[in-house]
Amino acid sequence: MPVRTVPKNYRSLTGLVPNTRTQSMTAFESSLERDFLLLRQQGWRFHVVTERHVRTPYLENVKFLRPYRTLPGNDAYRTQLLSTLATLEATDPASLLAAVCQDRWQQAQLLPMLWQLVATRQIGADLSQPLTMQSCLWLQKP
């Protein structure tokens, strides 16, 4: 049962965000509260929270990677990316894609799977820095 009710409001941003831990929806009354709820789902715990602590590159990365978590997987692409990364040990997305194949169209097809592997933590990346095609990637140890 919700602790509070957030009514629809035309003066500020209100809405619902899915709570993956409880499989329910959590109400928010501002974009700051919505962003805090997204970060909290990733396992962060805060004592004092300000907008400066919430609106970080980590939040932008979470927002970017979130849709990739639920994409249908392609086992062939997954295997190609993970085995090539295992050989390279550490690299960036552009170099990894180039090592898998030279064709730009094929690289474009592999890119969503690459971000899915980062989103599901099979490939590691420093999410405290903005994700780019030059970000450092490594194979996560199980």
PASEBA-1860 file (N, C-alpha, C; in nm, 3 decimals):
! residues 142
1> MPVRTVPK> 0.085/-0.118/0.000/0.000/0.000/0.000/0.090/0.124/0.000 ~ 0.062/0.221/-0.088/0.145/0.340/-0.096/0.136/0.424/0.030 ~ 0.248/0.487/0.063/0.254/0.572/0.181/0.184/0.704/0.154 ~ 0.189/0.749/0.030/0.126/0.876/-0.005/0.062/0.865/-0.141 ~ -0.030/0.955/-0.167/-0.096/0.963/-0.296/-0.048/1.090/-0.364 ~ -0.003/1.076/-0.487/0.043/1.191/-0.564/-0.065/1.222/-0.667 ~ -0.139/1.332/-0.648/-0.244/1.364/-0.743/-0.186/1.419/-0.873 ~ -0.263/1.408/-0.980/-0.223/1.466/-1.107/-0.212/1.616/-1.088
9> NYRSLTGL> -0.109/1.675/-1.144/-0.082/1.817/-1.120/-0.038/1.880/-1.251 ~ -0.092/1.995/-1.283/-0.056/2.062/-1.408/0.050/2.169/-1.387 ~ 0.093/2.191/-1.263/0.196/2.292/-1.234/0.335/2.231/-1.223 ~ 0.343/2.102/-1.192/0.473/2.037/-1.181/0.465/1.898/-1.242 ~ 0.579/1.838/-1.262/0.587/1.706/-1.324/0.546/1.599/-1.222 ~ 0.447/1.520/-1.258/0.405/1.407/-1.173/0.392/1.284/-1.263 ~ 0.397/1.169/-1.202/0.380/1.047/-1.279/0.418/0.925/-1.199 ~ 0.437/0.816/-1.271/0.471/0.687/-1.211/0.597/0.633/-1.278
17> VPNTRTQS> 0.682/0.570/-1.199/0.801/0.504/-1.252/0.796/0.359/-1.205 ~ 0.829/0.263/-1.295/0.825/0.122/-1.253/0.931/0.093/-1.148 ~ 0.891/0.018/-1.046/0.983/-0.024/-0.941/1.012/-0.171/-0.965 ~ 1.133/-0.201/-1.015/1.167/-0.339/-1.051/1.180/-0.429/-0.928 ~ 1.208/-0.370/-0.812/1.225/-0.451/-0.691/1.091/-0.503/-0.642 ~ 0.987/-0.418/-0.644/0.856/-0.458/-0.593/0.756/-0.493/-0.702 ~ 0.798/-0.481/-0.830/0.710/-0.508/-0.943/0.583/-0.423/-0.937 ~ 0.597/-0.298/-0.894/0.483/-0.207/-0.889/0.527/-0.071/-0.942
25> MTAFESSL> 0.438/0.024/-0.936/0.468/0.159/-0.982/0.484/0.250/-0.860 ~ 0.583/0.341/-0.866/0.608/0.436/-0.759/0.581/0.576/-0.812 ~ 0.502/0.654/-0.737/0.465/0.788/-0.779/0.578/0.887/-0.750 ~ 0.588/0.990/-0.836/0.685/1.097/-0.813/0.618/1.231/-0.840 ~ 0.671/1.337/-0.777/0.615/1.471/-0.790/0.708/1.571/-0.857 ~ 0.825/1.527/-0.900/0.918/1.617/-0.967/1.016/1.534/-1.048 ~ 1.083/1.601/-1.141/1.183/1.529/-1.220/1.300/1.485/-1.131 ~ 1.331/1.563/-1.028/1.437/1.525/-0.935/1.400/1.397/-0.861
33> ERDFLLLR> 1.277/1.388/-0.813/1.234/1.267/-0.743/1.232/1.148/-0.837 ~ 1.187/1.167/-0.961/1.188/1.059/-1.061/1.330/1.009/-1.085 ~ 1.424/1.103/-1.103/1.563/1.065/-1.128/1.623/0.993/-1.008 ~ 1.590/1.039/-0.887/1.637/0.973/-0.765/1.585/0.829/-0.759 ~ 1.458/0.809/-0.793/1.400/0.675/-0.791/1.471/0.583/-0.892 ~ 1.505/0.636/-1.009/1.578/0.555/-1.108/1.714/0.513/-1.055 ~ 1.783/0.607/-0.991/1.915/0.574/-0.936/1.904/0.474/-0.822 ~ 1.804/0.491/-0.738/1.787/0.402/-0.624/1.763/0.258/-0.670
41> QQGWRFHV> 1.697/0.240/-0.784/1.675/0.106/-0.837/1.806/0.040/-0.877 ~ 1.908/0.120/-0.904/2.038/0.066/-0.944/2.120/0.026/-0.821 ~ 2.066/0.045/-0.701/2.136/-0.001/-0.581/2.207/0.108/-0.504 ~ 2.194/0.231/-0.547/2.259/0.340/-0.474/2.180/0.371/-0.348 ~ 2.251/0.405/-0.242/2.188/0.449/-0.118/2.244/0.586/-0.085 ~ 2.156/0.677/-0.045/2.197/0.814/-0.016/2.161/0.851/0.127 ~ 2.243/0.938/0.185/2.210/0.994/0.315/2.157/1.135/0.296 ~ 2.232/1.217/0.226/2.188/1.351/0.191/2.185/1.357/0.040
49> VTERHVRT> 2.071/1.393/-0.014/2.057/1.392/-0.158/2.019/1.532/-0.205 ~ 2.099/1.582/-0.299/2.067/1.709/-0.362/2.064/1.687/-0.512 ~ 2.015/1.785/-0.583/2.009/1.773/-0.729/2.147/1.750/-0.788 ~ 2.248/1.810/-0.730/2.386/1.795/-0.777/2.431/1.649/-0.767 ~ 2.382/1.575/-0.669/2.420/1.435/-0.652/2.342/1.342/-0.744 ~ 2.222/1.383/-0.783/2.137/1.295/-0.864/2.163/1.315/-1.012 ~ 2.171/1.437/-1.055/2.187/1.468/-1.198/2.334/1.460/-1.236 ~ 2.382/1.338/-1.253/2.523/1.309/-1.279/2.537/1.235/-1.411
57> PYLENVKF> 2.660/1.217/-1.459/2.679/1.132/-1.577/2.624/0.990/-1.556 ~ 2.631/0.942/-1.431/2.577/0.808/-1.403/2.428/0.802/-1.438 ~ 2.352/0.905/-1.400/2.209/0.908/-1.431/2.187/0.910/-1.582 ~ 2.264/0.990/-1.653/2.250/0.994/-1.800/2.281/0.857/-1.860 ~ 2.380/0.788/-1.807/2.413/0.654/-1.856/2.302/0.555/-1.825 ~ 2.242/0.565/-1.705/2.131/0.477/-1.668/2.014/0.500/-1.763 ~ 1.983/0.626/-1.791/1.873/0.658/-1.883/1.903/0.604/-2.023 ~ 2.028/0.616/-2.066/2.066/0.569/-2.199/2.060/0.417/-2.208
65> LRPYRTLP> 2.111/0.347/-2.107/2.122/0.201/-2.112/1.991/0.129/-2.080 ~ 1.902/0.193/-2.007/1.781/0.127/-1.960/1.701/0.056/-2.070 ~ 1.675/0.118/-2.184/1.598/0.047/-2.288/1.669/-0.076/-2.344 ~ 1.800/-0.079/-2.336/1.875/-0.193/-2.391/1.863/-0.318/-2.304 ~ 1.827/-0.303/-2.179/1.818/-0.418/-2.088/1.717/-0.522/-2.135 ~ 1.610/-0.477/-2.199/1.501/-0.568/-2.234/1.493/-0.599/-2.383 ~ 1.593/-0.557/-2.461/1.593/-0.591/-2.604/1.608/-0.741/-2.622 ~ 1.545/-0.795/-2.725/1.568/-0.938/-2.752/1.715/-0.960/-2.789
73> GNDAYRTQ> 1.774/-1.063/-2.734/1.916/-1.089/-2.755/1.942/-1.163/-2.885 ~ 2.064/-1.149/-2.933/2.111/-1.224/-3.049/2.235/-1.299/-3.003 ~ 2.222/-1.430/-2.986/2.331/-1.509/-2.930/2.458/-1.503/-3.015 ~ 2.443/-1.498/-3.146/2.561/-1.492/-3.233/2.637/-1.362/-3.211 ~ 2.564/-1.250/-3.204/2.629/-1.120/-3.180/2.693/-1.117/-3.041 ~ 2.620/-1.170/-2.942/2.671/-1.172/-2.805/2.804/-1.249/-2.799 ~ 2.805/-1.366/-2.861/2.926/-1.448/-2.861/3.041/-1.378/-2.932 ~ 3.014/-1.316/-3.046/3.118/-1.245/-3.120/3.179/-1.133/-3.035
81> LLSTLATL> 3.094/-1.052/-2.973/3.142/-0.939/-2.894/3.219/-0.985/-2.772 ~ 3.166/-1.082/-2.698/3.232/-1.127/-2.576/3.364/-1.199/-2.605 ~ 3.368/-1.281/-2.710/3.494/-1.351/-2.740/3.600/-1.254/-2.792 ~ 3.560/-1.156/-2.870/3.657/-1.057/-2.918/3.708/-0.972/-2.802 ~ 3.618/-0.933/-2.712/3.660/-0.854/-2.595/3.751/-0.935/-2.505 ~ 3.727/-1.065/-2.492/3.815/-1.151/-2.411/3.955/-1.152/-2.469 ~ 3.966/-1.148/-2.600/4.097/-1.145/-2.666/4.165/-1.010/-2.645 ~ 4.089/-0.902/-2.658/4.145/-0.767/-2.646/4.170/-0.726/-2.501
89> EATDPASL> 4.096/-0.785/-2.408/4.101/-0.758/-2.263/4.038/-0.625/-2.226 ~ 4.087/-0.513/-2.278/4.025/-0.382/-2.252/4.034/-0.302/-2.380 ~ 3.926/-0.234/-2.413/3.921/-0.157/-2.537/3.808/-0.056/-2.527 ~ 3.776/0.009/-2.636/3.662/0.101/-2.639/3.560/0.047/-2.740 ~ 3.435/0.096/-2.736/3.332/0.043/-2.826/3.370/0.049/-2.974 ~ 3.429/0.161/-3.017/3.464/0.174/-3.160/3.567/0.069/-3.200 ~ 3.668/0.048/-3.118/3.772/-0.051/-3.150/3.718/-0.193/-3.142 ~ 3.631/-0.220/-3.046/3.573/-0.353/-3.033/3.491/-0.387/-3.157
97> LAAVCQDR> 3.406/-0.294/-3.200/3.325/-0.319/-3.319/3.413/-0.337/-3.442 ~ 3.519/-0.257/-3.453/3.611/-0.269/-3.567/3.685/-0.403/-3.564 ~ 3.714/-0.454/-3.444/3.782/-0.583/-3.433/3.690/-0.699/-3.471 ~ 3.560/-0.681/-3.448/3.464/-0.786/-3.483/3.441/-0.789/-3.634 ~ 3.425/-0.672/-3.694/3.402/-0.666/-3.839/3.436/-0.527/-3.891 ~ 3.468/-0.518/-4.017/3.505/-0.391/-4.080/3.386/-0.320/-4.143 ~ 3.282/-0.392/-4.175/3.164/-0.334/-4.241/3.087/-0.244/-4.144 ~ 3.070/-0.116/-4.181/3.001/-0.019/-4.093/2.856/-0.058/-4.065
105> WQQAQLLP> 2.788/-0.116/-4.164/2.649/-0.157/-4.144/2.640/-0.272/-4.043 ~ 2.732/-0.364/-4.051/2.736/-0.474/-3.955/2.768/-0.421/-3.815 ~ 2.860/-0.325/-3.808/2.893/-0.263/-3.679/2.768/-0.196/-3.619 ~ 2.690/-0.131/-3.704/2.566/-0.066/-3.657/2.467/-0.170/-3.604 ~ 2.465/-0.288/-3.664/2.377/-0.394/-3.616/2.425/-0.452/-3.483 ~ 2.556/-0.451/-3.460/2.612/-0.504/-3.336/2.599/-0.407/-3.219 ~ 2.589/-0.279/-3.247/2.592/-0.177/-3.142/2.483/-0.195/-3.035 ~ 2.356/-0.221/-3.069/2.257/-0.242/-2.963/2.293/-0.359/-2.870
113> MLWQLVAT> 2.349/-0.467/-2.926/2.389/-0.580/-2.842/2.504/-0.540/-2.751 ~ 2.595/-0.458/-2.800/2.706/-0.410/-2.716/2.651/-0.332/-2.598 ~ 2.558/-0.239/-2.623/2.501/-0.161/-2.511/2.418/-0.250/-2.418 ~ 2.354/-0.353/-2.472/2.281/-0.446/-2.386/2.377/-0.519/-2.292 ~ 2.492/-0.558/-2.343/2.592/-0.627/-2.259/2.646/-0.534/-2.151 ~ 2.658/-0.405/-2.182/2.698/-0.308/-2.079/2.584/-0.290/-1.979 ~ 2.462/-0.277/-2.028/2.346/-0.256/-1.941/2.323/-0.373/-1.846 ~ 2.352/-0.494/-1.891/2.332/-0.613/-1.808/2.459/-0.654/-1.734
121> RQIGADLS> 2.559/-0.568/-1.740/2.684/-0.583/-1.667/2.765/-0.706/-1.706 ~ 2.750/-0.751/-1.830/2.837/-0.857/-1.880/2.966/-0.797/-1.934 ~ 2.956/-0.671/-1.977/3.072/-0.592/-2.016/3.078/-0.475/-1.919 ~ 3.197/-0.452/-1.863/3.214/-0.344/-1.767/3.249/-0.213/-1.834 ~ 3.204/-0.104/-1.771/3.235/0.032/-1.816/3.225/0.122/-1.694 ~ 3.300/0.232/-1.695/3.294/0.330/-1.587/3.173/0.419/-1.610 ~ 3.063/0.387/-1.542/2.938/0.460/-1.563/2.936/0.595/-1.493 ~ 3.041/0.627/-1.418/3.047/0.760/-1.357/3.097/0.864/-1.458
129> QPLTMQSC> 3.143/0.816/-1.574/3.186/0.903/-1.684/3.087/0.886/-1.800 ~ 3.064/0.991/-1.878/2.971/0.978/-1.992/3.016/0.865/-2.087 ~ 2.920/0.782/-2.127/2.950/0.674/-2.222/2.966/0.732/-2.361 ~ 3.077/0.697/-2.426/3.102/0.739/-2.564/3.161/0.620/-2.637 ~ 3.187/0.639/-2.763/3.250/0.532/-2.841/3.397/0.518/-2.805 ~ 3.449/0.606/-2.718/3.587/0.596/-2.672/3.596/0.554/-2.524 ~ 3.484/0.523/-2.462/3.485/0.479/-2.322/3.557/0.345/-2.309 ~ 3.624/0.326/-2.198/3.695/0.201/-2.173/3.595/0.090/-2.138
137> LWLQKP> 3.610/-0.025/-2.204/3.526/-0.143/-2.178/3.615/-0.259/-2.138 ~ 3.564/-0.347/-2.055/3.635/-0.468/-2.017/3.534/-0.578/-1.992 ~ 3.582/-0.699/-1.993/3.496/-0.816/-1.970/3.476/-0.831/-1.820 ~ 3.350/-0.837/-1.777/3.319/-0.855/-1.636/3.347/-1.001/-1.597 ~ 3.405/-1.019/-1.481/3.429/-1.155/-1.431/3.303/-1.203/-1.359 ~ 3.258/-1.326/-1.389/3.135/-1.378/-1.324/3.155/-1.404/-1.176
END
